[in-house]
Amino acid sequence: MVIPVLAWAGTYLLHSALLLLAAEALDRWMPAGRDHVRETAWRGAVLLPLLSVSLPRIAMLRGPAQNSVGLAAGGATPSLVLSSAMSWTTPVMFVWALVSLILVTRLVAGYLHLRRAAGHLRMPTADETDRIRAAAPDAWPKVRLAEGVLSPTTFHAQIWIHPAMVAALTPGELKAVLAHETAHLARRDPAWRWIVALVSRILVFQPLLWRAEARLRELSECLCDARAVREGASGLDLASALGKVARWLNEPPVSHVAALVGDESLTLRRVRRLLGGNGEPDPAPPPALRAVLLAGVTLTMCAAAPGVRGLDHYTVFGRDPAGSFTVTIEGSRVVAASLGGKTLAAADIEQRGGSVRLRSGDSPPLDLRLAPEQRGLRWAPRPPPFSR
């Protein structure tokens, strides 16, 4: 099981590197205002390699069998000759699992910290409700006040904001802030951030995923700024609110988790975009077009992108009542075989998905079923020679 997983991981490393570098190049060279396209490219670069690596293996395991009755009837996993890679693959797998577990644990701890930092959520008072409702008639039912969260943030389907901020912001600024956070909910940004964060921590061997995570967070903030302005908020009010929140966070009275305001450079870039009047991106591509493009990229990667197969190369030695046989497997493909000590030509090896038939003029055909998860085979035993 270890070597197929490492082969999968190595192939993901190659596929994701190709797409992540392409997304980086597209991001740098594309004209300003195409943030929707940039975001789609980065999301695809994170997630599409999972499909391009996994789909061929799933197709192999679920491929139609030539002799499903015979294959289901018998066979056992024979003794194996494992490659020397087994001496180092298990420690590598252990280190990968340990580092991923630590990073995922820290991610979950951050989630729990946000819960604790929020303290006791409460509904707005009558005066606070009037102020919030006047600023954002559609968003006010989602607003909860939290003493421990200084920067406005979204959590599940709610908007959390500090009570003092409701009083400190002007009506226009409060409207802009709530419109920004409502845009995060409408775009499902919290879910997307969790997905990307989990992928980058589980597949920690791909360092470019951290760049993708940071860039997607930045793009989501800019796109939510633009959406807030498009839906009636003032860019000047939103820029002013960003400045107030940033100043507030410089001397926090309590522990907090910043969401509306990220690092200083991102905040300044967002303010410049808002004040410069160039914060409005081009319209998002139609969902159908994006789906077609992403499907095309996935299929191209499945068919043409390189993979790691050297780790998944092994030979199985087996015997049934009709005699001995050997099968050499690389990845999910049988590359060599023998029956009764006779090496078979390529034309004598028929493979369809995970089902294989070996033919030889000197012995009856042998039907096999690949079991890559066990680095072995299952087969339908042939009758002994004297019974034929």
Wavefront OBJ file of the C-alpha trace (Angstrom):
o trace
v 0.000 0.000 0.000
v 2.903 2.381 0.774
v 4.492 2.406 -2.677
v 1.247 3.045 -4.647
v 0.483 5.976 -2.317
v 3.959 7.444 -2.817
v 3.636 6.972 -6.573
v 0.314 8.826 -6.405
v 1.965 11.586 -4.346
v 4.878 11.881 -6.760
v 2.534 12.155 -9.723
v 0.471 14.787 -7.882
v 3.690 16.705 -7.219
v 4.435 16.794 -10.956
v 0.883 17.605 -12.091
v 0.350 20.279 -9.428
v 3.736 21.889 -10.149
v 2.794 22.255 -13.822
v -0.569 23.849 -13.057
v 0.592 25.997 -10.131
v 3.460 27.443 -12.158
v 1.047 28.070 -15.038
v -1.327 29.840 -12.628
v 1.546 31.977 -11.330
v 2.535 32.958 -14.869
v -1.069 33.738 -15.789
v -1.463 35.807 -12.639
v 1.621 37.892 -13.417
v 1.011 38.443 -17.116
v -2.761 38.902 -17.194
v -4.023 42.513 -17.370
v -5.397 44.125 -14.208
v -9.060 43.543 -13.462
v -9.156 39.857 -14.392
v -9.297 38.668 -10.782
v -12.096 36.171 -11.464
v -9.916 34.428 -14.044
v -6.929 34.509 -11.702
v -8.977 32.972 -8.904
v -10.314 30.219 -11.175
v -6.783 29.430 -12.355
v -5.409 29.148 -8.811
v -8.333 27.048 -7.581
v -7.977 24.742 -10.559
v -4.230 24.427 -9.992
v -4.890 23.249 -6.427
v -7.736 20.827 -7.073
v -7.486 19.557 -10.655
v -4.294 17.526 -10.043
v -6.250 15.511 -7.478
v -8.527 14.425 -10.325
v -5.887 14.015 -13.018
v -3.861 11.725 -10.743
v -6.745 9.770 -9.226
v -9.081 9.222 -12.190
v -6.722 6.933 -14.196
v -6.152 4.776 -11.115
v -9.876 4.603 -10.363
v -10.572 3.672 -13.988
v -8.005 0.890 -13.775
v -9.467 -0.533 -10.572
v -13.042 -0.297 -11.851
v -12.336 -1.321 -15.413
v -14.638 -3.965 -16.951
v -13.375 -7.504 -16.514
v -12.969 -9.902 -19.413
v -13.786 -12.926 -17.294
v -15.543 -11.574 -14.249
v -16.961 -14.953 -13.221
v -13.594 -16.703 -13.291
v -11.811 -13.870 -11.531
v -14.371 -13.764 -8.781
v -14.124 -17.496 -8.287
v -10.630 -17.892 -6.965
v -7.090 -16.845 -6.549
v -5.123 -15.532 -3.662
v -2.430 -12.989 -3.198
v 0.819 -14.846 -3.988
v 4.234 -14.351 -2.512
v 5.843 -11.165 -3.754
v 9.288 -9.927 -4.653
v 9.310 -6.313 -3.469
v 11.635 -3.674 -4.814
v 14.441 -2.230 -2.717
v 12.428 0.996 -2.514
v 10.518 -0.612 0.358
v 13.553 0.020 2.592
v 13.011 3.796 2.497
v 9.419 4.307 1.412
v 7.926 3.400 4.791
v 9.963 6.020 6.711
v 9.134 8.617 4.057
v 5.448 7.779 4.382
v 5.687 8.037 8.169
v 7.348 11.478 8.048
v 4.768 12.742 5.546
v 1.888 11.505 7.707
v 3.426 12.983 10.870
v 4.063 16.438 9.388
v 0.596 16.523 7.809
v -1.001 15.517 11.109
v 0.831 18.313 12.943
v -0.210 20.933 10.385
v -3.838 19.789 10.282
v -3.914 19.772 14.075
v -2.669 23.367 14.125
v -5.327 24.315 11.578
v -8.053 22.797 13.738
v -6.547 24.488 16.802
v -6.858 27.828 14.993
v -10.500 27.087 14.319
v -11.067 26.306 17.996
v -9.135 29.439 18.959
v -11.542 31.486 16.875
v -14.420 29.897 18.722
v -12.852 30.700 22.068
v -11.798 34.202 21.020
v -15.371 34.999 20.143
v -16.353 34.603 23.772
v -20.076 34.585 24.253
v -21.875 35.644 21.117
v -24.887 37.806 21.654
v -27.616 39.319 19.591
v -27.441 43.081 19.034
v -29.388 45.314 21.402
v -32.316 47.329 20.082
v -30.120 50.365 19.372
v -27.421 48.225 17.753
v -30.040 46.424 15.680
v -31.418 49.721 14.403
v -27.927 50.872 13.454
v -27.056 47.603 11.718
v -30.426 47.328 9.974
v -30.139 50.893 8.677
v -26.679 50.152 7.274
v -27.404 46.692 5.857
v -31.095 45.750 5.675
v -30.336 42.352 4.121
v -27.364 41.399 6.307
v -28.532 42.298 9.796
v -30.165 38.908 10.631
v -26.740 37.259 10.144
v -24.851 39.649 12.432
v -23.694 38.507 15.868
v -21.683 40.596 18.318
v -18.525 39.066 19.800
v -16.285 40.750 22.338
v -13.263 38.601 21.521
v -13.139 39.140 17.746
v -11.808 42.588 16.873
v -11.749 42.276 13.107
v -15.077 41.553 11.388
v -15.146 37.981 10.172
v -17.486 35.279 8.912
v -18.109 32.023 10.722
v -20.388 29.446 9.150
v -23.374 31.547 7.966
v -22.866 34.387 10.455
v -21.016 37.697 10.485
v -19.140 38.364 13.717
v -18.258 41.931 14.663
v -17.069 43.600 17.857
v -19.772 45.730 19.568
v -17.419 48.727 19.812
v -16.938 48.653 16.060
v -20.669 48.948 15.471
v -20.547 52.189 17.459
v -17.210 53.449 16.088
v -17.888 53.101 12.369
v -19.980 55.623 10.494
v -23.186 54.336 8.864
v -21.449 54.308 5.478
v -18.419 52.455 6.838
v -20.593 49.920 8.641
v -22.572 49.364 5.441
v -19.341 48.785 3.499
v -17.927 46.368 6.098
v -21.115 44.296 6.273
v -21.406 44.271 2.474
v -17.829 42.966 2.288
v -18.496 40.179 4.792
v -21.806 39.323 3.113
v -19.882 38.908 -0.140
v -17.614 36.372 1.580
v -20.684 34.350 2.579
v -22.260 34.603 -0.864
v -19.050 33.412 -2.530
v -18.640 30.585 0.027
v -15.138 31.829 0.800
v -14.969 30.217 4.271
v -15.542 26.774 2.730
v -13.062 27.402 -0.083
v -10.431 28.529 2.405
v -10.891 25.385 4.449
v -10.595 23.174 1.375
v -7.410 24.847 0.156
v -5.943 24.926 3.670
v -6.543 21.192 4.142
v -5.052 20.318 0.753
v -1.930 22.422 1.398
v -1.394 20.805 4.805
v -2.141 17.213 3.862
v -0.066 17.435 0.673
v 2.657 19.382 2.439
v 5.346 18.041 0.089
v 4.117 20.553 -2.541
v 5.407 23.951 -1.280
v 3.725 25.859 -4.116
v 0.361 25.160 -2.455
v 1.239 27.701 0.252
v 1.690 30.366 -2.419
v -1.685 29.369 -3.914
v -3.375 29.605 -0.506
v -1.995 33.096 0.148
v -2.862 34.343 -3.338
v -6.411 32.964 -3.192
v -6.976 34.715 0.130
v -5.777 38.004 -1.360
v -7.946 37.613 -4.447
v -11.013 36.788 -2.357
v -10.556 39.970 -0.322
v -10.214 42.110 -3.458
v -13.202 40.463 -5.144
v -15.337 40.989 -2.025
v -14.281 44.644 -1.941
v -15.395 44.997 -5.545
v -18.669 43.179 -4.912
v -19.431 45.407 -1.929
v -18.877 48.523 -4.057
v -20.923 47.076 -6.897
v -23.853 46.482 -4.532
v -23.961 50.054 -3.288
v -21.218 50.518 -0.707
v -18.840 53.442 -1.085
v -15.264 52.601 -1.934
v -14.146 55.570 0.148
v -16.125 54.309 3.156
v -14.685 50.820 2.800
v -11.140 52.182 2.534
v -11.769 54.319 5.637
v -13.093 51.277 7.524
v -10.016 49.264 6.540
v -7.833 52.016 7.989
v -9.776 52.113 11.248
v -9.665 48.352 11.691
v -5.937 48.299 10.901
v -5.240 50.985 13.508
v -7.379 49.136 16.028
v -5.490 45.904 15.473
v -2.125 47.574 16.089
v -2.897 47.703 19.847
v -5.397 44.920 20.489
v -6.803 44.834 24.020
v -7.599 41.119 23.753
v -6.614 38.089 21.725
v -8.135 38.186 18.264
v -8.195 36.623 14.846
v -7.939 39.105 11.987
v -10.051 38.347 8.937
v -11.116 41.614 7.313
v -7.569 42.960 7.499
v -4.640 40.773 6.556
v -1.006 41.829 6.391
v -0.169 45.492 5.927
v 0.840 45.187 2.278
v -2.471 43.575 1.355
v -4.401 46.248 3.264
v -2.518 49.024 1.478
v -3.064 47.405 -1.906
v -6.772 47.119 -1.221
v -6.999 50.765 -0.137
v -5.157 51.888 -3.264
v -7.510 49.895 -5.460
v -10.561 51.349 -3.741
v -9.331 54.933 -3.780
v -7.960 54.651 -7.298
v -11.301 53.531 -8.681
v -9.779 50.419 -10.262
v -11.134 47.935 -7.775
v -13.934 46.704 -10.038
v -12.889 43.491 -11.829
v -14.200 42.276 -15.135
v -17.354 40.113 -14.957
v -16.788 36.513 -13.961
v -16.703 33.983 -16.827
v -19.950 31.995 -17.181
v -19.971 28.889 -14.945
v -20.515 26.629 -17.963
v -17.416 28.025 -19.671
v -15.347 27.584 -16.536
v -16.568 23.995 -16.154
v -15.681 23.165 -19.770
v -12.205 24.700 -19.451
v -11.466 22.926 -16.177
v -12.709 19.605 -17.556
v -10.509 20.079 -20.621
v -7.463 20.765 -18.466
v -8.192 17.689 -16.343
v -8.523 15.395 -19.350
v -5.359 16.831 -20.895
v -3.450 16.230 -17.676
v -4.784 12.656 -17.480
v -3.673 11.919 -21.033
v -0.449 13.862 -21.436
v 1.065 14.852 -18.076
v 3.970 12.752 -16.785
v 3.649 10.484 -13.795
v 5.797 8.670 -11.263
v 5.795 4.960 -11.952
v 9.258 3.787 -11.011
v 8.243 3.344 -7.377
v 5.324 1.179 -8.427
v 7.332 -1.420 -10.387
v 7.305 -4.957 -9.022
v 7.192 -8.605 -10.072
v 4.775 -11.226 -8.769
v 5.718 -14.925 -8.767
v 2.795 -17.323 -8.616
v 1.815 -20.927 -9.180
v -1.451 -22.713 -9.827
v -2.224 -26.370 -10.685
v -1.205 -25.774 -14.313
v 2.268 -24.449 -13.494
v 4.207 -21.366 -12.508
v 3.901 -17.853 -13.879
v 5.357 -14.409 -13.344
v 3.826 -10.976 -13.914
v 5.766 -7.696 -13.912
v 3.650 -4.623 -13.179
v 4.555 -0.964 -13.574
v 1.973 1.408 -12.166
v -1.313 -0.094 -13.323
v 0.057 -1.793 -16.448
v 1.429 -5.289 -17.012
v 4.735 -4.821 -18.845
v 5.995 -8.436 -18.908
v 4.813 -11.942 -18.062
v 5.713 -15.603 -18.391
v 3.818 -18.909 -18.263
v 5.598 -22.146 -17.357
v 8.977 -20.436 -17.699
v 8.211 -19.151 -21.216
v 8.372 -15.372 -21.666
v 5.249 -14.082 -23.407
v 5.228 -11.671 -26.297
v 3.335 -8.374 -25.943
v 0.577 -9.739 -28.187
v -0.021 -12.579 -25.713
v -0.803 -10.146 -22.868
v -4.346 -8.794 -23.046
v -5.215 -6.115 -20.493
v -8.494 -4.319 -20.025
v -8.554 -2.090 -16.983
v -7.552 -4.208 -14.013
v -8.263 -7.496 -15.806
v -5.483 -9.365 -17.609
v -5.420 -12.538 -19.727
v -2.159 -14.320 -20.479
v -2.122 -16.666 -23.482
v 0.399 -19.327 -24.411
v 0.195 -22.136 -26.945
v 1.749 -24.559 -24.467
v -0.712 -23.974 -21.610
v -4.264 -22.760 -21.062
v -4.845 -18.989 -20.747
v -4.552 -17.482 -17.285
v -7.051 -14.831 -16.146
v -5.733 -12.352 -13.583
v -7.062 -9.391 -11.656
v -4.623 -6.718 -10.476
v -4.660 -5.904 -6.758
v -2.312 -2.882 -6.592
v -3.395 -1.985 -3.077
v -1.803 -5.284 -1.959
v 0.977 -5.275 -4.578
v -0.309 -8.618 -5.817
v -2.800 -10.446 -8.031
v -5.925 -12.530 -7.897
v -6.390 -15.259 -10.468
v -8.710 -18.035 -11.577
v -6.770 -21.306 -11.069
v -6.269 -23.363 -14.225
v -6.766 -27.132 -14.168
v -3.663 -29.334 -13.929
v -2.259 -30.715 -17.222
v -3.394 -34.327 -16.594
v -7.054 -33.201 -16.243
v -7.202 -31.610 -19.689
l 1 2 3 4 5 6 7 8 9 10 11 12 13 14 15 16 17 18 19 20 21 22 23 24 25 26 27 28 29 30 31 32 33 34 35 36 37 38 39 40 41 42 43 44 45 46 47 48 49 50 51 52 53 54 55 56 57 58 59 60 61 62 63 64 65 66 67 68 69 70 71 72 73 74 75 76 77 78 79 80 81 82 83 84 85 86 87 88 89 90 91 92 93 94 95 96 97 98 99 100 101 102 103 104 105 106 107 108 109 110 111 112 113 114 115 116 117 118 119 120 121 122 123 124 125 126 127 128 129 130 131 132 133 134 135 136 137 138 139 140 141 142 143 144 145 146 147 148 149 150 151 152 153 154 155 156 157 158 159 160 161 162 163 164 165 166 167 168 169 170 171 172 173 174 175 176 177 178 179 180 181 182 183 184 185 186 187 188 189 190 191 192 193 194 195 196 197 198 199 200 201 202 203 204 205 206 207 208 209 210 211 212 213 214 215 216 217 218 219 220 221 222 223 224 225 226 227 228 229 230 231 232 233 234 235 236 237 238 239 240 241 242 243 244 245 246 247 248 249 250 251 252 253 254 255 256 257 258 259 260 261 262 263 264 265 266 267 268 269 270 271 272 273 274 275 276 277 278 279 280 281 282 283 284 285 286 287 288 289 290 291 292 293 294 295 296 297 298 299 300 301 302 303 304 305 306 307 308 309 310 311 312 313 314 315 316 317 318 319 320 321 322 323 324 325 326 327 328 329 330 331 332 333 334 335 336 337 338 339 340 341 342 343 344 345 346 347 348 349 350 351 352 353 354 355 356 357 358 359 360 361 362 363 364 365 366 367 368 369 370 371 372 373 374 375 376 377 378 379 380 381 382 383 384 385 386 387 388
